[in-house]
Amino acid sequence: MANAAQYFELAHAEETSGNENAALLFYISSFCDSFNSASGDYPCGTIAKIRSLQNRLSLSDLQLLSLVHSYGPLSDAECRKLLSYSIYGCVTGIKAVLADRSHG
């Protein structure tokens, strides 16, 4: 999960500097990488940061999801589903996406 942690650190630095747009993109990268690396660590703190920035930037869910790009084993669509399920606390949905991936 080294990349996820690095993305998170970059995101935090951007957020602290007032660059909320850049911070959001780095937090999304951290989120996706935590699943792409199959570390087993669930990115709870990252979800909270993403949701907070989404609200501060007045982005709809569709606008937020359009920013998701995986760059890993999971597809963009899978990462979008994981983010959406994570935001709304749908553990069953998260498990289904990950189970489908492991069988596919």
C-alpha positions as CSV (number, residue, x, y, z in Angstrom):
1,M,0.0,0.0,0.0
2,A,3.0,2.3,-0.4
3,N,1.5,4.2,-3.3
4,A,-1.8,4.7,-1.5
5,A,0.0,6.1,1.5
6,Q,2.1,8.4,-0.8
7,Y,-1.0,9.6,-2.6
8,F,-2.7,10.3,0.7
9,E,0.3,12.3,1.9
10,L,0.3,14.4,-1.3
11,A,-3.4,14.9,-1.0
12,H,-3.1,16.1,2.6
13,A,-0.3,18.5,1.6
14,E,-2.4,19.9,-1.3
15,E,-5.4,20.2,1.0
16,T,-3.4,22.0,3.7
17,S,-2.1,24.4,1.0
18,G,-5.7,25.2,-0.1
19,N,-5.5,23.3,-3.4
20,E,-8.8,21.3,-2.9
21,N,-9.1,20.2,-6.5
22,A,-5.7,18.6,-6.5
23,A,-6.2,17.2,-3.1
24,L,-9.4,15.5,-4.2
25,L,-7.7,13.8,-7.2
26,F,-4.9,12.5,-5.0
27,Y,-7.3,11.2,-2.4
28,I,-9.2,9.4,-5.2
29,S,-5.9,7.9,-6.4
30,S,-5.1,6.8,-2.9
31,F,-8.5,5.2,-2.6
32,C,-8.2,3.3,-5.9
33,D,-4.6,2.2,-5.2
34,S,-5.6,0.8,-1.8
35,F,-7.9,-1.7,-3.6
36,N,-5.6,-2.2,-6.6
37,S,-2.8,-3.2,-4.3
38,A,-5.0,-5.8,-2.6
39,S,-3.5,-4.9,0.7
40,G,-6.7,-5.7,2.7
41,D,-6.6,-2.3,4.3
42,Y,-9.9,-0.4,3.9
43,P,-9.4,3.3,3.2
44,C,-11.9,4.7,5.8
45,G,-10.0,8.0,6.3
46,T,-9.7,8.5,2.6
47,I,-13.4,8.1,2.1
48,A,-14.1,10.7,4.7
49,K,-11.7,13.1,3.0
50,I,-13.2,12.5,-0.4
51,R,-16.7,13.1,0.8
52,S,-15.7,16.3,2.6
53,L,-14.0,17.7,-0.4
54,Q,-16.9,16.6,-2.6
55,N,-19.2,18.7,-0.4
56,R,-16.9,21.7,-0.2
57,L,-16.4,21.7,-4.0
58,S,-20.2,21.2,-4.5
59,L,-19.7,18.2,-6.8
60,S,-22.6,15.8,-7.5
61,D,-22.0,12.1,-7.2
62,L,-21.8,11.8,-11.0
63,Q,-19.2,14.6,-11.2
64,L,-17.2,12.9,-8.5
65,L,-17.3,9.5,-10.1
66,S,-16.3,10.9,-13.4
67,L,-12.9,11.8,-11.8
68,V,-12.1,8.2,-10.9
69,H,-9.4,6.5,-13.0
70,S,-7.9,3.3,-11.7
71,Y,-4.5,2.8,-13.4
72,G,-4.4,-0.7,-11.9
73,P,-5.8,-4.2,-12.0
74,L,-9.3,-2.9,-11.2
75,S,-11.1,-1.1,-14.0
76,D,-12.3,2.5,-13.8
77,A,-15.9,1.2,-13.5
78,E,-15.0,-1.1,-10.7
79,C,-13.2,1.7,-8.7
80,R,-16.2,3.9,-9.3
81,K,-18.5,1.3,-7.9
82,L,-16.2,0.8,-4.9
83,L,-16.2,4.5,-4.3
84,S,-19.9,4.8,-4.6
85,Y,-20.6,1.9,-2.3
86,S,-18.0,3.1,0.2
87,I,-19.5,6.6,0.4
88,Y,-22.9,5.1,1.2
89,G,-21.6,2.4,3.5
90,C,-22.8,-0.5,1.3
91,V,-20.4,-3.3,2.5
92,T,-22.4,-5.9,0.5
93,G,-21.7,-4.0,-2.7
94,I,-18.0,-3.6,-1.9
95,K,-17.7,-7.3,-1.2
96,A,-19.6,-8.1,-4.5
97,V,-17.3,-6.0,-6.6
98,L,-14.2,-7.5,-5.0
99,A,-15.6,-11.1,-5.3
100,D,-16.5,-10.6,-9.0
101,R,-13.0,-9.4,-9.6
102,S,-11.4,-12.3,-7.9
103,H,-13.5,-14.7,-10.0
104,G,-13.1,-12.8,-13.2
